[in-house]
Amino acid sequence: MHLLTVPWLDLLGWAGSALLVYSLLQKSVLRLRVLNALACVALIVFNALLGVWPMVGMNVVLVGINTWFIASMLLDRHDEKAFDVLEVESRDVYLSHVLRVHTDDIRRYNPLFSFELDPRVDAYLVQKGDETVGVVLLRREGDSAYVLLDYVTPRYRDFAPGEFVWRRSGLLANHGVRRVVTPPGMVGAYYERLGFVRSGDSWTMDVRA
């Protein structure tokens, strides 16, 4: 039977092509790279079986490029040098711009979030180079800080860059914060890994001076 008439081979080609297109629709840069690499592997097998060597060569190179970027992103994932945390005023013009641009996405995950910020709110922008990848807003009450928003842009949603605000305890301690409390019902895997502990329906963390 000629390879061109093998049903599974035809299916492999279509599946690889469909996955390649789907990867380009991803907002998360890490997910895009992973899916794109998998699509290229499928297309390497497909084109190798057909003997289309220029396409095999191109996809081998693409797998290598994707693998390099994936490894770099995973190494940077928890590296404090990869992200900068900037403290800004709660009524900062650029902060308002970021919140406004991402309004729909913020409300999707935080439907009760209020954009009316007061002076008691501490605001932090998480930067990757010159790109803003996260926003953390805290409302101070005594020596406790309550999380109003811990937002990550779609491109970096697989990275949880907000963790750098919690890891750099001096940012919070300088404001007299000794305890951080998350909103009730917040998913805990991300916080538990950073030293938060369950307290009723919330997660709390003691801030080191």
ChimeraX attribute file (.defattr): number of C-alpha atoms within 10 A of each C-alpha:
attribute: neighborCount
match mode: 1-to-1
recipient: residues
	/A:1	5
	/A:2	6
	/A:3	11
	/A:4	11
	/A:5	9
	/A:6	10
	/A:7	9
	/A:8	12
	/A:9	17
	/A:10	13
	/A:11	12
	/A:12	17
	/A:13	18
	/A:14	15
	/A:15	15
	/A:16	22
	/A:17	17
	/A:18	12
	/A:19	20
	/A:20	20
	/A:21	14
	/A:22	14
	/A:23	21
	/A:24	15
	/A:25	11
	/A:26	16
	/A:27	14
	/A:28	17
	/A:29	19
	/A:30	21
	/A:31	19
	/A:32	19
	/A:33	23
	/A:34	16
	/A:35	20
	/A:36	24
	/A:37	24
	/A:38	17
	/A:39	25
	/A:40	25
	/A:41	17
	/A:42	20
	/A:43	25
	/A:44	23
	/A:45	17
	/A:46	22
	/A:47	19
	/A:48	15
	/A:49	14
	/A:50	14
	/A:51	11
	/A:52	12
	/A:53	13
	/A:54	11
	/A:55	16
	/A:56	21
	/A:57	14
	/A:58	13
	/A:59	21
	/A:60	17
	/A:61	13
	/A:62	18
	/A:63	21
	/A:64	13
	/A:65	13
	/A:66	21
	/A:67	16
	/A:68	12
	/A:69	16
	/A:70	19
	/A:71	12
	/A:72	11
	/A:73	17
	/A:74	13
	/A:75	11
	/A:76	14
	/A:77	16
	/A:78	15
	/A:79	12
	/A:80	14
	/A:81	9
	/A:82	15
	/A:83	20
	/A:84	19
	/A:85	21
	/A:86	14
	/A:87	14
	/A:88	14
	/A:89	16
	/A:90	19
	/A:91	15
	/A:92	10
	/A:93	10
	/A:94	12
	/A:95	18
	/A:96	14
	/A:97	11
	/A:98	16
	/A:99	15
	/A:100	13
	/A:101	11
	/A:102	15
	/A:103	14
	/A:104	12
	/A:105	16
	/A:106	19
	/A:107	12
	/A:108	10
	/A:109	11
	/A:110	15
	/A:111	10
	/A:112	10
	/A:113	12
	/A:114	10
	/A:115	11
	/A:116	8
	/A:117	16
	/A:118	11
	/A:119	11
	/A:120	13
	/A:121	19
	/A:122	24
	/A:123	22
	/A:124	23
	/A:125	24
	/A:126	24
	/A:127	18
	/A:128	16
	/A:129	10
	/A:130	8
	/A:131	10
	/A:132	19
	/A:133	24
	/A:134	24
	/A:135	23
	/A:136	22
	/A:137	19
	/A:138	22
	/A:139	20
	/A:140	19
	/A:141	11
	/A:142	10
	/A:143	14
	/A:144	21
	/A:145	25
	/A:146	18
	/A:147	17
	/A:148	22
	/A:149	21
	/A:150	19
	/A:151	23
	/A:152	22
	/A:153	20
	/A:154	16
	/A:155	15
	/A:156	19
	/A:157	17
	/A:158	15
	/A:159	20
	/A:160	18
	/A:161	30
	/A:162	23
	/A:163	19
	/A:164	19
	/A:165	21
	/A:166	19
	/A:167	15
	/A:168	14
	/A:169	16
	/A:170	15
	/A:171	19
	/A:172	23
	/A:173	15
	/A:174	10
	/A:175	13
	/A:176	16
	/A:177	21
	/A:178	18
	/A:179	19
	/A:180	21
	/A:181	21
	/A:182	24
	/A:183	14
	/A:184	11
	/A:185	10
	/A:186	12
	/A:187	13
	/A:188	15
	/A:189	9
	/A:190	13
	/A:191	19
	/A:192	14
	/A:193	10
	/A:194	13
	/A:195	14
	/A:196	21
	/A:197	16
	/A:198	15
	/A:199	12
	/A:200	9
	/A:201	12
	/A:202	16
	/A:203	21
	/A:204	21
	/A:205	21
	/A:206	15
	/A:207	20
	/A:208	13
	/A:209	12
